[in-house]
Amino acid sequence: MKILMVNSFYYMRGGGERYTFDLTALLESHGHQVIPFSMEHERNFPSEYDEYFVSAIDFPEEMAKRNPKSMTRVLERIMYSREAKGKMERILADTQPDLVHVNGFIHEFSTSILPPMKAAGLPVTQTLHDYKVVCPNTTFVSNDEVCERCLGHRYYNVMLHRCKRGSLAASFLAGAEMYFHEFFNTYETNIDVFQSPSEFLRSKVIEHGVRKPVVVIPHFFDPNNFQPYYEPENYVVYVGRLVKVKGIMTLLQAMEKTPQTHLYIAGSGELEPEMRRFIADHSLSNVTLLGHLNTDELQTLVQRALANILPSEWYENYSATLRESLACGTPVIGSNIGGIPEQVTDGWNGYLFEPGNADELAEKIQRLVANPALAVEMGRRGRHQVEIVNSPETHYRQVHEVYESLLRGEPVSQPAPAVVPVI
């Protein structure tokens, strides 16, 4: 099978790129040919297909110029890129793929790349990595709070509340883009089936208007790259960005009530000065900010922890940090929001707590501090879960089922989920 794999970036920029490269390698290991379609960039990996890549654009940089030429360039790339459309037509004609798998693309290429796929008679599937198809700000977050004001296609709210980087211009473009897609019915006309890593994301995009089929296929990774330890020390960890919606201030409040253990925070972000003030004002000697750690340091830190804390207060999709923690044999204490409860079963491989509830979070931490053997038991269950649910072979089977249905012209049904035996 020959698959055209579409993603804006062809270097390791974030979770969407990691998934794209990992899926490419997985498909190639099963004998398929994968052809990339991406954007030019100095950090790109080498590709024999880079002549088809779309010219680079940096939106914040272009917006900052505040001149008509830059704004026209931004508007064209967001609304309708003739360059991207032309290059898509060329690569389709020259390579003759069997189907197209789309990942992230929307701002860098515009939806102008989609009609050529259907004009060529190709089935098209898209993996959703965020809420972009229904949320102008992609995250259901506005001004550091969960927001669904655009429900019912009321995209003008993104401008009213300046959701996009606090900028009126950026927010106007984000809202106009959504109305443009709505008017031309872009996604419904050109995407045959969406793939969602979580049931939560699936339910949200359907609630907000997506009518094409959406199947749930959890992301994958190789658990063998993470070795469990099963001898926890008396500390918990937080790994991630230091921003308000990650619930980090709730975690600090919980540590006030949990002096019998230590919290190590690995990450950086805009909230760090406020966190340092809180730590100093409340004399939290049981909290240490480590900043950015390399991969080996981070894995060792997580392996030996009683628990990894995921106190998010926004709609997490399908957390890579969470599944990597379980692969290390470390249970997760996560807030009951978004896709987190699909990965954490309360009392089995970790605990869930009400988002923003520092008292409940502290109580869950204290349970594991008082019973390290329970943390080991939960960690073993979590490791067992990711070995089955998130294995490369499980993912390949599920994605391949979608591909085969599309190629046969059959309705795409939900692939059979992986079953985790109770241990």
C-alpha positions in Angstrom: 0.0 0.0 0.0 1.2 3.5 -0.9 0.3 6.2 1.7 0.7 9.9 1.4 1.4 11.2 4.9 0.5 14.9 5.4 1.9 16.9 8.3 3.0 20.6 8.4 6.4 20.0 10.0 9.1 17.4 9.0 11.2 17.7 12.1 10.6 16.7 15.7 8.6 19.8 16.8 6.0 18.3 19.1 3.7 15.4 19.8 2.0 15.5 16.4 5.3 15.2 14.6 6.4 12.3 16.9 3.2 10.5 16.1 3.7 11.1 12.3 7.2 9.8 12.3 6.5 6.8 14.5 3.4 5.9 12.4 5.5 6.2 9.2 8.2 3.8 10.6 5.5 1.4 11.8 3.8 1.3 8.4 7.1 0.9 6.6 8.0 -2.0 8.9 4.9 -3.8 7.6 5.9 -3.3 4.0 4.0 -0.1 3.1 5.5 2.8 1.2 4.9 6.2 3.0 5.4 9.5 1.1 5.7 12.7 3.1 4.0 16.0 2.3 5.2 18.8 4.5 6.6 22.3 4.7 10.2 23.5 4.0 12.3 24.2 7.1 16.0 24.3 7.9 15.5 21.7 10.6 13.7 19.2 8.4 15.0 15.6 8.1 16.2 14.7 4.6 13.5 13.5 2.1 13.6 12.6 -1.5 10.2 14.3 -1.8 11.2 17.7 -0.4 10.8 19.3 -3.9 7.0 19.1 -3.2 7.2 20.7 0.2 5.4 24.0 0.6 7.5 27.1 1.4 8.0 27.9 5.0 6.0 30.5 7.0 6.4 31.7 10.6 3.0 33.2 11.5 4.0 35.1 14.7 7.0 36.6 12.8 4.8 37.6 9.8 2.1 39.0 12.1 4.7 41.1 14.0 5.7 42.9 10.8 2.3 44.5 10.6 2.6 45.4 6.9 0.1 44.7 4.1 2.4 42.3 2.3 2.9 40.1 5.4 -0.8 40.2 6.3 -1.7 39.2 2.8 0.8 36.3 3.0 -0.7 35.1 6.3 -4.3 35.5 5.1 -3.5 33.4 1.9 -1.8 30.6 3.8 -4.6 30.4 6.3 -7.6 30.7 4.0 -6.5 29.3 0.6 -3.0 28.6 -0.4 -2.6 28.3 -4.2 1.0 27.1 -3.7 0.0 24.3 -1.3 -2.8 23.2 -3.6 -0.5 23.2 -6.7 2.1 21.1 -4.9 -0.4 18.7 -3.6 -1.7 18.2 -7.1 1.9 17.6 -8.3 2.8 15.0 -5.7 -0.5 13.1 -6.2 0.0 13.0 -9.9 3.7 12.0 -9.6 3.5 9.4 -6.9 0.0 7.9 -7.3 -0.7 7.0 -3.7 -3.5 4.6 -2.7 -4.8 6.8 0.2 -4.0 9.9 2.2 -3.4 10.1 5.9 -3.6 13.7 7.2 -2.2 14.9 10.5 -1.6 18.5 11.4 -1.8 20.9 8.4 -4.4 23.5 8.7 -2.6 26.8 9.1 0.5 26.1 7.1 -1.3 24.6 4.0 -4.9 25.7 4.4 -7.7 23.4 3.4 -6.9 24.0 -0.3 -4.9 20.8 -0.2 -8.0 18.7 0.5 -10.1 19.0 -2.7 -7.2 17.7 -4.9 -7.2 14.5 -2.9 -10.9 13.9 -3.6 -10.5 15.0 -7.2 -7.9 12.2 -7.5 -10.5 9.7 -6.2 -8.5 9.0 -3.0 -9.8 8.0 0.4 -8.7 10.4 3.1 -8.4 9.9 6.8 -7.3 12.5 9.4 -5.8 11.9 12.9 -7.0 14.6 15.3 -4.3 15.8 17.6 -6.3 18.6 19.1 -9.7 20.3 18.8 -8.9 22.5 15.8 -11.8 21.2 13.6 -14.3 22.8 16.0 -12.3 25.2 18.2 -10.6 28.3 16.6 -8.0 28.2 19.4 -7.5 24.4 19.0 -7.6 23.7 22.8 -11.0 24.7 24.3 -9.0 27.2 26.4 -9.5 30.9 26.5 -7.5 33.2 28.8 -6.4 30.3 30.9 -9.8 28.8 31.4 -11.8 26.0 29.7 -14.1 27.6 27.2 -16.8 26.2 24.8 -18.4 29.5 23.9 -18.1 28.7 20.2 -20.5 25.8 20.5 -23.1 26.1 17.8 -20.6 27.7 15.3 -20.4 30.9 17.3 -16.9 31.5 16.3 -17.1 35.3 16.8 -16.4 34.6 20.4 -12.7 33.9 19.6 -12.5 37.6 18.6 -14.6 38.9 21.5 -12.3 37.2 24.0 -9.0 37.4 22.1 -8.4 33.7 22.7 -5.6 33.5 20.2 -2.4 34.6 22.0 -4.4 37.6 23.4 -4.2 39.2 20.0 -7.2 40.7 18.3 -5.6 40.2 14.8 -4.7 36.6 15.4 -8.1 35.9 16.9 -9.9 37.6 14.0 -8.0 35.3 11.5 -8.8 32.2 13.6 -12.5 33.0 13.7 -12.6 34.0 10.0 -10.9 30.7 9.1 -13.5 28.7 10.9 -16.4 30.6 9.2 -14.6 30.0 5.8 -14.5 26.2 6.5 -18.1 26.2 7.6 -19.3 28.0 4.5 -17.5 25.7 2.1 -18.2 22.6 4.2 -14.5 21.8 3.8 -14.0 18.9 6.2 -17.3 17.2 5.6 -16.7 17.2 1.9 -13.1 16.0 1.8 -12.4 13.9 4.9 -13.9 10.4 4.9 -13.1 9.4 8.5 -11.4 11.0 11.5 -9.2 9.1 13.9 -9.2 10.3 17.6 -6.7 9.2 20.3 -9.4 9.5 22.9 -13.1 9.0 23.3 -13.3 12.4 25.0 -12.0 14.2 21.9 -14.3 12.1 19.7 -17.3 13.1 21.8 -16.4 16.8 21.9 -15.9 17.2 18.1 -19.2 15.4 17.4 -21.0 17.6 20.0 -19.6 20.7 18.3 -20.7 19.6 14.8 -18.5 17.0 13.1 -20.8 14.7 11.2 -18.3 12.4 9.5 -17.3 9.1 11.3 -14.8 9.5 14.1 -13.1 6.3 15.4 -11.0 6.0 18.5 -7.5 4.7 18.1 -5.2 5.4 21.1 -1.7 6.6 20.3 1.2 4.1 20.6 4.8 3.9 21.6 7.3 1.2 22.4 7.0 0.4 26.1 10.4 -1.4 26.0 12.0 2.1 25.8 10.9 2.6 29.4 12.0 0.3 32.1 10.0 -0.2 35.3 11.8 0.0 38.7 9.1 -1.1 41.2 11.1 0.2 44.2 9.5 3.7 44.8 11.2 6.3 46.9 9.3 8.8 49.0 8.6 11.5 46.5 6.1 12.4 43.7 6.8 14.1 40.4 5.2 16.6 38.0 6.4 16.6 34.4 5.2 19.2 32.0 4.8 22.9 31.1 4.4 25.3 34.0 1.2 27.0 32.9 -2.1 27.7 34.7 -4.3 25.2 32.9 -2.0 22.3 33.9 -3.2 22.7 37.4 0.3 23.2 38.9 -0.9 25.8 41.5 -3.5 23.2 42.8 -0.6 20.8 43.1 1.4 23.2 45.2 -1.6 23.8 47.4 -1.9 20.0 47.9 1.8 19.8 48.9 1.1 22.3 51.7 -1.1 19.5 53.2 1.4 16.7 52.4 4.6 17.6 54.3 5.5 13.9 54.7 6.6 13.6 51.1 8.6 15.6 48.5 7.5 16.9 45.1 10.0 17.3 42.2 8.8 19.5 39.3 10.4 19.0 35.9 9.6 21.6 33.3 9.5 25.2 32.5 6.9 27.9 31.6 5.4 31.3 32.2 4.0 30.4 35.6 7.4 29.7 37.2 7.9 33.2 38.9 4.4 32.8 40.5 5.2 29.3 41.6 8.5 30.4 43.2 6.7 33.2 45.1 4.1 30.7 46.4 6.8 28.2 47.4 8.7 30.9 49.3 5.6 32.5 50.9 4.3 29.2 52.2 7.8 27.8 53.1 7.3 24.7 51.0 10.6 23.0 51.7 9.1 19.8 50.3 9.0 21.2 46.7 11.9 21.4 44.3 11.9 22.9 40.8 14.3 21.1 38.6 13.8 22.9 35.3 14.3 21.1 32.0 15.8 17.6 32.3 17.2 15.4 29.6 15.4 12.2 28.7 17.6 9.8 30.8 17.3 12.1 33.9 13.6 12.4 33.5 13.0 8.7 33.1 15.1 7.9 36.2 13.1 10.5 38.2 9.8 9.0 37.1 10.8 5.4 37.6 11.6 5.9 41.2 8.6 8.0 42.2 5.6 7.0 44.2 3.4 8.6 41.6 3.4 11.0 38.7 0.9 13.8 39.3 -1.2 15.1 36.3 -3.4 17.9 37.9 -4.7 19.3 34.6 -7.6 21.8 34.6 -8.2 21.7 30.8 -9.3 19.0 28.3 -6.2 16.9 28.0 -6.5 14.7 25.0 -4.4 11.6 25.3 -1.4 12.3 27.5 2.0 11.0 26.4 3.5 11.8 29.8 0.8 9.7 31.4 1.4 6.6 29.3 5.2 6.9 29.6 4.8 7.1 33.4 2.8 3.9 33.4 5.4 2.3 31.2 8.0 3.1 33.9 5.8 1.2 36.4 4.8 4.4 38.1 1.1 5.0 38.9 -0.6 8.3 38.0 -2.7 10.6 40.1 -4.7 12.6 37.6 -7.5 15.0 37.5 -10.8 13.6 36.3 -11.0 15.7 33.1 -10.6 15.2 29.3 -9.0 12.0 28.2 -7.2 11.3 31.6 -9.9 8.9 33.0 -9.5 6.8 29.8 -5.9 6.1 30.8 -6.3 6.1 34.6 -8.7 3.8 36.3 -9.3 5.1 39.8 -7.9 2.7 42.4 -6.4 0.3 39.8 -3.4 2.0 38.1 -3.6 5.3 39.9 -6.1 7.7 41.3 -8.5 10.3 39.9 -9.5 13.5 41.7 -11.7 16.5 41.0 -9.9 19.2 38.9 -8.8 22.0 41.1 -9.5 20.1 44.4 -6.3 20.4 46.4 -7.7 18.6 49.4 -8.7 15.5 47.4 -5.4 15.5 45.6 -3.5 15.7 48.9 -5.6 12.8 50.2 -4.7 10.6 47.2 -1.0 11.4 47.5 -1.1 10.5 51.2 -2.7 7.1 50.4 0.4 6.1 48.4 2.8 7.6 50.9 1.3 5.4 53.6 1.3 2.3 51.4 4.2 2.2 48.9 3.4 -1.5 48.2 0.1 -0.3 46.7 2.1 2.1 44.4 4.1 -0.9 43.2 0.9 -2.9 42.5 -0.7 0.0 40.6 2.5 0.5 38.7 2.6 -3.1 37.6 -1.0 -2.8 36.4 -0.3 0.4 34.5 2.7 -1.2 32.8 0.6 -4.2 31.8 -2.1 -1.8 30.3 0.3 0.2 28.1 2.0 -3.0 26.8 -1.4 -4.0 25.3 -3.4 -0.9 24.6 -0.5 1.3 23.4 1.6 -1.3 21.6 2.8 -0.7 18.1 1.1 -3.9 16.9 -2.3 -3.0 18.4 -2.0 0.4 16.8 -1.1 -1.0 13.4 -4.0 -3.4 13.5 -6.5 -0.7 14.2 -5.2 1.8 11.7 -4.9 -0.9 9.0 -8.5 -1.8 9.6 -9.5 1.8 8.8 -7.3 1.8 5.7 -8.7 -1.4 4.4 -12.3 -0.3 4.9 -11.6 3.0 3.0 -9.9 1.2 0.1 -12.9 -1.2 -0.2 -15.3 1.7 -0.1 -17.0 0.3 2.9 -18.3 2.3 5.9 -15.6 2.5 8.5 -16.5 1.0 11.9 -14.8 1.3 15.2 -11.8 -1.0 15.3 -11.9 -3.6 18.0 -10.2 -2.2 21.2 -7.4 -4.0 22.9 -8.5 -6.0 25.9 -6.5 -5.7 29.1 -6.7 -8.8 31.3 -7.3 -8.1 34.9 -4.2 -8.7 37.1 
